[in-house]
Amino acid sequence: MSISPLIKANELHQLYVQDPGRVLILDCRYDLVDHDLGRRQYGESHIPGSVYVSVDQLMSDPKTGKNGRHPLPTRETFAKRLSQLGVTGDTTIVGYDSTGGSYASRLWWMARWVGHSKVRVLDGGLQAWVAAGYSLTTDLPAARPVSDFKVGEPLASKVDYAYVLASLKQPEQLIIDARPNDRFQGQNETFDAKAGHMPGAVSRPAKDNLDASGFFKDRATLTSELKALIGDRTPSQVIASCGSGVAACHLLLSMEIAGFSGASLYGGSWSEWSAQPDSPVETGPGR
């Protein structure tokens, strides 16, 4: 039986108390405008034993102006970064944030991309931990020894700009865009070079994967809602996109919960697409 990609606060607390050396809790808080906000919040309080990691640093490569706002590093580079955090094949990685799992989901996807299956996202994030009655701290954990963690067989897949461009001519392929719907429609683009979306894409904002309390919706609900978008396609015919390859991972995690494993991430997403001078663009509600 496969392990859920989500973990509840009480289960995380139990795992950490029983064997803290085999659980690595990573604080993924971040803000798209104030990039250092998450680090400051970590300094003010965090889950005991957790280590702060930045989307900009751990989970991205340098920007060139054409490769998006959060370019994926190579699998080998990311595996080396995990080794520097002390990750081994036996380590259970748990990511959390305070924004519904939006950034922790990127960590989840990337760990699977380098072949590490023992990775989970704290459902409900920091708020759920506090609501469950568990304490926070300002103490910094001791650094773990560097490990020999290496890249394994990928458990997640990605596609590039050329692939997505070619897919526009293949009606069986479906691009699902996880950005807020106003940005999808081209009404409120504050981050990227062009407004709108890829031709033929459909909108599924990441917030729609959550219930009113900030937890992921249950499997049955996600299955029903995502099936309505995907139709008769297989997950392998689905491409997840967003602004910079972050919220799309939230969609992919939701698809995993719903039983639709096998969709691909367009890592560069809209920030890369809109930076290409000849990339086609649509506005409005989409299909």
Secondary structure, DSSP 8 states (H G I E B T S, - for coil): ----SEE-HHHHHHHHHH-GGGEEEEE----SSSTTHHHHHHHH-B-TT-EE--TTTTS-----SSS-SS----HHHHHHHHHHTT--TT-EEEEE-SSTTTTHHHHHHHHHHTT---EEEETTHHHHHHHTT---B---------------S-SSEEE-HHHHHHHTT-TT-EEEE-S-HHHHHTS---SSSS-SB-TT-EE--GGGGB-TTSSB--HHHHHHHHHHHHTT--GGGEEEE-SSSSHHHHHHHHHHHHT-TT-EEESSHHHHHTTSTT---B-SS--
